[in-house]
């Protein structure tokens, strides 16, 4: 049988690693959408960065949705 304190500490570390992973996932999603928008602005030679702003905002919405879905799944595990 394993020490209960060690089991609690392992669960805390696992949740920390998962939430840190979510941060990097958000960073990559938003960064990819912003980069794509910047590329489109350069390709279309727009005067204002409309594509960058629009796609970055879309990336934020998708990243928040992904994080909420993942957090909900972490907090309500299937038994």
Backbone as XML, in Angstrom:
<?xml version="1.0"?>
<chain id="A" units="angstrom">
  <residue number="1" name="UNK">
    <atom name="N" x="0.847" y="-1.181" z="0.000"/>
    <atom name="CA" x="0.000" y="0.000" z="0.000"/>
    <atom name="C" x="0.887" y="1.237" z="0.000"/>
  </residue>
  <residue number="2" name="UNK">
    <atom name="N" x="0.446" y="2.205" z="-0.763"/>
    <atom name="CA" x="1.234" y="3.429" z="-0.920"/>
    <atom name="C" x="0.860" y="4.445" z="0.151"/>
  </residue>
  <residue number="3" name="UNK">
    <atom name="N" x="1.806" y="5.275" z="0.492"/>
    <atom name="CA" x="1.617" y="6.320" z="1.489"/>
    <atom name="C" x="0.554" y="7.319" z="1.005"/>
  </residue>
  <residue number="4" name="UNK">
    <atom name="N" x="-0.482" y="7.619" z="1.825"/>
    <atom name="CA" x="-1.547" y="8.548" z="1.400"/>
    <atom name="C" x="-1.023" y="9.951" z="1.074"/>
  </residue>
  <residue number="5" name="UNK">
    <atom name="N" x="-0.036" y="10.432" z="1.819"/>
    <atom name="CA" x="0.518" y="11.760" z="1.554"/>
    <atom name="C" x="1.194" y="11.803" z="0.182"/>
  </residue>
  <residue number="6" name="UNK">
    <atom name="N" x="1.849" y="10.720" z="-0.165"/>
    <atom name="CA" x="2.523" y="10.650" z="-1.468"/>
    <atom name="C" x="1.499" y="10.634" z="-2.599"/>
  </residue>
  <residue number="7" name="UNK">
    <atom name="N" x="0.400" y="9.930" z="-2.398"/>
    <atom name="CA" x="-0.667" y="9.879" z="-3.406"/>
    <atom name="C" x="-1.286" y="11.259" z="-3.624"/>
  </residue>
  <residue number="8" name="UNK">
    <atom name="N" x="-1.512" y="12.002" z="-2.543"/>
    <atom name="CA" x="-2.074" y="13.353" z="-2.644"/>
    <atom name="C" x="-1.110" y="14.263" z="-3.397"/>
  </residue>
  <residue number="9" name="UNK">
    <atom name="N" x="0.181" y="14.153" z="-3.073"/>
    <atom name="CA" x="1.176" y="14.984" z="-3.734"/>
    <atom name="C" x="1.266" y="14.656" z="-5.224"/>
  </residue>
  <residue number="10" name="UNK">
    <atom name="N" x="1.151" y="13.387" z="-5.584"/>
    <atom name="CA" x="1.198" y="12.986" z="-6.984"/>
    <atom name="C" x="0.001" y="13.552" z="-7.742"/>
  </residue>
  <residue number="11" name="UNK">
    <atom name="N" x="-1.174" y="13.536" z="-7.131"/>
    <atom name="CA" x="-2.363" y="14.099" z="-7.782"/>
    <atom name="C" x="-2.208" y="15.598" z="-7.987"/>
  </residue>
  <residue number="12" name="UNK">
    <atom name="N" x="-1.608" y="16.291" z="-7.022"/>
    <atom name="CA" x="-1.391" y="17.724" z="-7.158"/>
    <atom name="C" x="-0.422" y="18.024" z="-8.294"/>
  </residue>
  <residue number="13" name="UNK">
    <atom name="N" x="0.627" y="17.247" z="-8.409"/>
    <atom name="CA" x="1.599" y="17.445" z="-9.482"/>
    <atom name="C" x="0.955" y="17.145" z="-10.831"/>
  </residue>
  <residue number="14" name="UNK">
    <atom name="N" x="0.163" y="16.085" z="-10.918"/>
    <atom name="CA" x="-0.503" y="15.743" z="-12.170"/>
    <atom name="C" x="-1.429" y="16.864" z="-12.625"/>
  </residue>
  <residue number="15" name="UNK">
    <atom name="N" x="-2.203" y="17.443" z="-11.713"/>
    <atom name="CA" x="-3.107" y="18.526" z="-12.102"/>
    <atom name="C" x="-2.304" y="19.771" z="-12.506"/>
  </residue>
  <residue number="16" name="UNK">
    <atom name="N" x="-1.196" y="20.025" z="-11.836"/>
    <atom name="CA" x="-0.339" y="21.161" z="-12.201"/>
    <atom name="C" x="0.196" y="20.993" z="-13.617"/>
  </residue>
  <residue number="17" name="UNK">
    <atom name="N" x="0.650" y="19.794" z="-13.943"/>
    <atom name="CA" x="1.191" y="19.530" z="-15.276"/>
    <atom name="C" x="0.096" y="19.663" z="-16.325"/>
  </residue>
  <residue number="18" name="UNK">
    <atom name="N" x="-1.095" y="19.179" z="-16.038"/>
    <atom name="CA" x="-2.199" y="19.284" z="-16.992"/>
    <atom name="C" x="-2.576" y="20.740" z="-17.256"/>
  </residue>
  <residue number="19" name="UNK">
    <atom name="N" x="-2.677" y="21.537" z="-16.211"/>
    <atom name="CA" x="-3.054" y="22.933" z="-16.392"/>
    <atom name="C" x="-1.947" y="23.732" z="-17.074"/>
  </residue>
  <residue number="20" name="UNK">
    <atom name="N" x="-0.692" y="23.381" z="-16.832"/>
    <atom name="CA" x="0.409" y="24.022" z="-17.537"/>
    <atom name="C" x="0.347" y="23.675" z="-19.023"/>
  </residue>
  <residue number="21" name="UNK">
    <atom name="N" x="0.006" y="22.441" z="-19.317"/>
    <atom name="CA" x="-0.169" y="22.028" z="-20.700"/>
    <atom name="C" x="-1.282" y="22.797" z="-21.387"/>
  </residue>
  <residue number="22" name="UNK">
    <atom name="N" x="-2.347" y="23.081" z="-20.651"/>
    <atom name="CA" x="-3.442" y="23.873" z="-21.214"/>
    <atom name="C" x="-2.979" y="25.285" z="-21.568"/>
  </residue>
  <residue number="23" name="UNK">
    <atom name="N" x="-2.128" y="25.857" z="-20.731"/>
    <atom name="CA" x="-1.595" y="27.187" z="-21.025"/>
    <atom name="C" x="-0.833" y="27.179" z="-22.349"/>
  </residue>
  <residue number="24" name="UNK">
    <atom name="N" x="0.047" y="26.193" z="-22.525"/>
    <atom name="CA" x="0.825" y="26.123" z="-23.758"/>
    <atom name="C" x="-0.063" y="25.840" z="-24.962"/>
  </residue>
  <residue number="25" name="UNK">
    <atom name="N" x="-1.115" y="25.066" z="-24.750"/>
    <atom name="CA" x="-2.056" y="24.788" z="-25.831"/>
    <atom name="C" x="-2.753" y="26.081" z="-26.265"/>
  </residue>
  <residue number="26" name="UNK">
    <atom name="N" x="-3.181" y="26.894" z="-25.303"/>
    <atom name="CA" x="-3.786" y="28.182" z="-25.624"/>
    <atom name="C" x="-2.803" y="29.068" z="-26.376"/>
  </residue>
  <residue number="27" name="UNK">
    <atom name="N" x="-1.572" y="29.109" z="-25.905"/>
    <atom name="CA" x="-0.533" y="29.930" z="-26.521"/>
    <atom name="C" x="-0.324" y="29.541" z="-27.980"/>
  </residue>
  <residue number="28" name="UNK">
    <atom name="N" x="-0.274" y="28.248" z="-28.251"/>
    <atom name="CA" x="-0.040" y="27.772" z="-29.616"/>
    <atom name="C" x="-1.240" y="28.082" z="-30.514"/>
  </residue>
  <residue number="29" name="UNK">
    <atom name="N" x="-2.447" y="27.866" z="-30.014"/>
    <atom name="CA" x="-3.642" y="28.121" z="-30.825"/>
    <atom name="C" x="-3.732" y="29.601" z="-31.196"/>
  </residue>
  <residue number="30" name="UNK">
    <atom name="N" x="-3.613" y="30.470" z="-30.209"/>
    <atom name="CA" x="-3.725" y="31.905" z="-30.469"/>
    <atom name="C" x="-2.575" y="32.365" z="-31.362"/>
  </residue>
  <residue number="31" name="UNK">
    <atom name="N" x="-1.376" y="31.888" z="-31.093"/>
    <atom name="CA" x="-0.227" y="32.266" z="-31.906"/>
    <atom name="C" x="-0.363" y="31.818" z="-33.354"/>
  </residue>
  <residue number="32" name="UNK">
    <atom name="N" x="-0.870" y="30.609" z="-33.564"/>
    <atom name="CA" x="-1.038" y="30.099" z="-34.928"/>
    <atom name="C" x="-2.072" y="30.924" z="-35.694"/>
  </residue>
  <residue number="33" name="UNK">
    <atom name="N" x="-3.177" y="31.260" z="-35.043"/>
    <atom name="CA" x="-4.207" y="32.052" z="-35.713"/>
    <atom name="C" x="-3.713" y="33.475" z="-35.992"/>
  </residue>
  <residue number="34" name="UNK">
    <atom name="N" x="-2.976" y="34.056" z="-35.060"/>
    <atom name="CA" x="-2.440" y="35.399" z="-35.278"/>
    <atom name="C" x="-1.402" y="35.384" z="-36.405"/>
  </residue>
  <residue number="35" name="UNK">
    <atom name="N" x="-0.562" y="34.357" z="-36.439"/>
    <atom name="CA" x="0.414" y="34.249" z="-37.517"/>
    <atom name="C" x="-0.280" y="34.093" z="-38.875"/>
  </residue>
  <residue number="36" name="UNK">
    <atom name="N" x="-1.325" y="33.253" z="-38.910"/>
    <atom name="CA" x="-2.061" y="33.077" z="-40.169"/>
    <atom name="C" x="-2.692" y="34.398" z="-40.611"/>
  </residue>
  <residue number="37" name="UNK">
    <atom name="N" x="-3.231" y="35.156" z="-39.664"/>
    <atom name="CA" x="-3.812" y="36.452" z="-39.996"/>
    <atom name="C" x="-2.765" y="37.423" z="-40.502"/>
  </residue>
  <residue number="38" name="UNK">
    <atom name="N" x="-1.610" y="37.417" z="-39.882"/>
    <atom name="CA" x="-0.525" y="38.284" z="-40.335"/>
    <atom name="C" x="-0.079" y="37.893" z="-41.741"/>
  </residue>
  <residue number="39" name="UNK">
    <atom name="N" x="0.012" y="36.606" z="-41.985"/>
    <atom name="CA" x="0.391" y="36.145" z="-43.318"/>
    <atom name="C" x="-0.650" y="36.570" z="-44.358"/>
  </residue>
  <residue number="40" name="UNK">
    <atom name="N" x="-1.934" y="36.445" z="-44.013"/>
    <atom name="CA" x="-2.986" y="36.872" z="-44.934"/>
    <atom name="C" x="-2.942" y="38.374" z="-45.178"/>
  </residue>
  <residue number="41" name="UNK">
    <atom name="N" x="-2.688" y="39.153" z="-44.134"/>
    <atom name="CA" x="-2.572" y="40.605" z="-44.311"/>
    <atom name="C" x="-1.419" y="40.943" z="-45.252"/>
  </residue>
  <residue number="42" name="UNK">
    <atom name="N" x="-0.297" y="40.261" z="-45.098"/>
    <atom name="CA" x="0.834" y="40.499" z="-46.006"/>
    <atom name="C" x="0.512" y="40.041" z="-47.423"/>
  </residue>
  <residue number="43" name="UNK">
    <atom name="N" x="-0.120" y="38.907" z="-47.546"/>
    <atom name="CA" x="-0.446" y="38.353" z="-48.861"/>
    <atom name="C" x="-1.462" y="39.235" z="-49.600"/>
  </residue>
  <residue number="44" name="UNK">
    <atom name="N" x="-2.479" y="39.701" z="-48.884"/>
    <atom name="CA" x="-3.504" y="40.545" z="-49.483"/>
    <atom name="C" x="-3.085" y="42.020" z="-49.539"/>
  </residue>
  <residue number="45" name="UNK">
    <atom name="N" x="-2.001" y="42.367" z="-48.886"/>
    <atom name="CA" x="-1.480" y="43.733" z="-48.810"/>
    <atom name="C" x="-2.549" y="44.710" z="-48.315"/>
  </residue>
  <residue number="46" name="UNK">
    <atom name="N" x="-3.156" y="44.370" z="-47.192"/>
    <atom name="CA" x="-4.184" y="45.221" z="-46.615"/>
    <atom name="C" x="-3.552" y="46.400" z="-45.885"/>
  </residue>
  <residue number="47" name="UNK">
    <atom name="N" x="-4.289" y="47.516" z="-45.852"/>
    <atom name="CA" x="-3.785" y="48.716" z="-45.186"/>
    <atom name="C" x="-3.850" y="48.572" z="-43.666"/>
  </residue>
  <residue number="48" name="UNK">
    <atom name="N" x="-4.865" y="47.909" z="-43.166"/>
    <atom name="CA" x="-5.051" y="47.677" z="-41.739"/>
    <atom name="C" x="-4.981" y="46.171" z="-41.470"/>
  </residue>
  <residue number="49" name="UNK">
    <atom name="N" x="-4.542" y="45.773" z="-40.289"/>
    <atom name="CA" x="-4.390" y="44.337" z="-40.003"/>
    <atom name="C" x="-5.720" y="43.663" z="-39.628"/>
  </residue>
  <residue number="50" name="UNK">
    <atom name="N" x="-6.663" y="43.682" z="-40.543"/>
    <atom name="CA" x="-7.981" y="43.099" z="-40.269"/>
    <atom name="C" x="-7.915" y="41.589" z="-40.087"/>
  </residue>
  <residue number="51" name="UNK">
    <atom name="N" x="-7.176" y="40.928" z="-40.942"/>
    <atom name="CA" x="-7.080" y="39.471" z="-40.834"/>
    <atom name="C" x="-6.384" y="39.060" z="-39.535"/>
  </residue>
  <residue number="52" name="UNK">
    <atom name="N" x="-5.338" y="39.781" z="-39.180"/>
    <atom name="CA" x="-4.621" y="39.460" z="-37.950"/>
    <atom name="C" x="-5.532" y="39.613" z="-36.741"/>
  </residue>
  <residue number="53" name="UNK">
    <atom name="N" x="-6.248" y="40.719" z="-36.681"/>
    <atom name="CA" x="-7.145" y="40.956" z="-35.545"/>
    <atom name="C" x="-8.279" y="39.932" z="-35.518"/>
  </residue>
  <residue number="54" name="UNK">
    <atom name="N" x="-8.875" y="39.680" z="-36.661"/>
    <atom name="CA" x="-10.001" y="38.750" z="-36.719"/>
    <atom name="C" x="-9.601" y="37.323" z="-36.390"/>
  </residue>
  <residue number="55" name="UNK">
    <atom name="N" x="-8.509" y="36.865" z="-36.981"/>
    <atom name="CA" x="-8.089" y="35.493" z="-36.713"/>
    <atom name="C" x="-7.528" y="35.323" z="-35.306"/>
  </residue>
  <residue number="56" name="UNK">
    <atom name="N" x="-6.871" y="36.360" z="-34.777"/>
    <atom name="CA" x="-6.397" y="36.284" z="-33.390"/>
    <atom name="C" x="-7.584" y="36.192" z="-32.437"/>
  </residue>
  <residue number="57" name="UNK">
    <atom name="N" x="-8.621" y="36.958" z="-32.694"/>
    <atom name="CA" x="-9.830" y="36.884" z="-31.867"/>
    <atom name="C" x="-10.494" y="35.518" z="-31.985"/>
  </residue>
  <residue number="58" name="UNK">
    <atom name="N" x="-10.547" y="34.989" z="-33.195"/>
    <atom name="CA" x="-11.091" y="33.642" z="-33.381"/>
    <atom name="C" x="-10.244" y="32.613" z="-32.636"/>
  </residue>
  <residue number="59" name="UNK">
    <atom name="N" x="-8.933" y="32.783" z="-32.656"/>
    <atom name="CA" x="-8.048" y="31.892" z="-31.910"/>
    <atom name="C" x="-8.298" y="31.954" z="-30.418"/>
  </residue>
  <residue number="60" name="UNK">
    <atom name="N" x="-8.547" y="33.146" z="-29.895"/>
    <atom name="CA" x="-8.854" y="33.293" z="-28.464"/>
    <atom name="C" x="-10.143" y="32.558" z="-28.123"/>
  </residue>
  <residue number="61" name="UNK">
    <atom name="N" x="-11.157" y="32.711" z="-28.954"/>
    <atom name="CA" x="-12.444" y="32.038" z="-28.697"/>
    <atom name="C" x="-12.259" y="30.527" z="-28.729"/>
  </residue>
  <residue number="62" name="UNK">
    <atom name="N" x="-11.550" y="30.029" z="-29.722"/>
    <atom name="CA" x="-11.331" y="28.581" z="-29.823"/>
    <atom name="C" x="-10.499" y="28.080" z="-28.643"/>
  </residue>
  <residue number="63" name="UNK">
    <atom name="N" x="-9.479" y="28.829" z="-28.248"/>
    <atom name="CA" x="-8.638" y="28.418" z="-27.121"/>
    <atom name="C" x="-9.427" y="28.398" z="-25.820"/>
  </residue>
  <residue number="64" name="UNK">
    <atom name="N" x="-10.276" y="29.387" z="-25.600"/>
    <atom name="CA" x="-11.085" y="29.410" z="-24.384"/>
    <atom name="C" x="-12.062" y="28.240" z="-24.378"/>
  </residue>
  <residue number="65" name="UNK">
    <atom name="N" x="-12.671" y="27.968" z="-25.526"/>
    <atom name="CA" x="-13.579" y="26.825" z="-25.616"/>
    <atom name="C" x="-12.834" y="25.526" z="-25.298"/>
  </residue>
  <residue number="66" name="UNK">
    <atom name="N" x="-11.642" y="25.373" z="-25.863"/>
    <atom name="CA" x="-10.852" y="24.168" z="-25.637"/>
    <atom name="C" x="-10.486" y="24.023" z="-24.166"/>
  </residue>
  <residue number="67" name="UNK">
    <atom name="N" x="-10.089" y="25.109" z="-23.537"/>
    <atom name="CA" x="-9.709" y="25.061" z="-22.123"/>
    <atom name="C" x="-10.919" y="24.733" z="-21.252"/>
  </residue>
  <residue number="68" name="UNK">
    <atom name="N" x="-12.046" y="25.367" z="-21.522"/>
    <atom name="CA" x="-13.247" y="25.077" z="-20.726"/>
    <atom name="C" x="-13.670" y="23.627" z="-20.865"/>
  </residue>
  <residue number="69" name="UNK">
    <atom name="N" x="-13.574" y="23.101" z="-22.077"/>
    <atom name="CA" x="-13.930" y="21.704" z="-22.306"/>
    <atom name="C" x="-12.977" y="20.774" z="-21.549"/>
  </residue>
  <residue number="70" name="UNK">
    <atom name="N" x="-11.681" y="21.081" z="-21.596"/>
    <atom name="CA" x="-10.687" y="20.249" z="-20.925"/>
    <atom name="C" x="-10.818" y="20.329" z="-19.406"/>
  </residue>
  <residue number="71" name="UNK">
    <atom name="N" x="-11.028" y="21.531" z="-18.869"/>
    <atom name="CA" x="-11.184" y="21.696" z="-17.419"/>
    <atom name="C" x="-12.443" y="20.969" z="-16.949"/>
  </residue>
  <residue number="72" name="UNK">
    <atom name="N" x="-13.510" y="21.075" z="-17.705"/>
    <atom name="CA" x="-14.732" y="20.361" z="-17.355"/>
    <atom name="C" x="-14.493" y="18.857" z="-17.337"/>
  </residue>
  <residue number="73" name="UNK">
    <atom name="N" x="-13.729" y="18.362" z="-18.293"/>
    <atom name="CA" x="-13.424" y="16.947" z="-18.350"/>
    <atom name="C" x="-12.521" y="16.516" z="-17.187"/>
  </residue>
  <residue number="74" name="UNK">
    <atom name="N" x="-11.580" y="17.377" z="-16.802"/>
    <atom name="CA" x="-10.695" y="17.059" z="-15.675"/>
    <atom name="C" x="-11.436" y="17.051" z="-14.345"/>
  </residue>
  <residue number="75" name="UNK">
    <atom name="N" x="-12.399" y="17.959" z="-14.198"/>
    <atom name="CA" x="-13.135" y="18.066" z="-12.941"/>
    <atom name="C" x="-14.254" y="17.048" z="-12.796"/>
  </residue>
  <residue number="76" name="UNK">
    <atom name="N" x="-14.709" y="16.501" z="-13.909"/>
    <atom name="CA" x="-15.777" y="15.500" z="-13.884"/>
    <atom name="C" x="-15.321" y="14.229" z="-14.584"/>
  </residue>
  <residue number="77" name="UNK">
    <atom name="N" x="-14.402" y="13.494" z="-13.966"/>
    <atom name="CA" x="-13.895" y="12.296" z="-14.623"/>
    <atom name="C" x="-14.980" y="11.227" z="-14.709"/>
  </residue>
  <residue number="78" name="UNK">
    <atom name="N" x="-14.892" y="10.457" z="-15.773"/>
    <atom name="CA" x="-15.840" y="9.345" z="-15.924"/>
    <atom name="C" x="-15.397" y="8.216" z="-15.022"/>
  </residue>
  <residue number="79" name="UNK">
    <atom name="N" x="-16.296" y="7.717" z="-14.244"/>
    <atom name="CA" x="-15.957" y="6.677" z="-13.282"/>
    <atom name="C" x="-15.800" y="5.326" z="-13.864"/>
  </residue>
</chain>
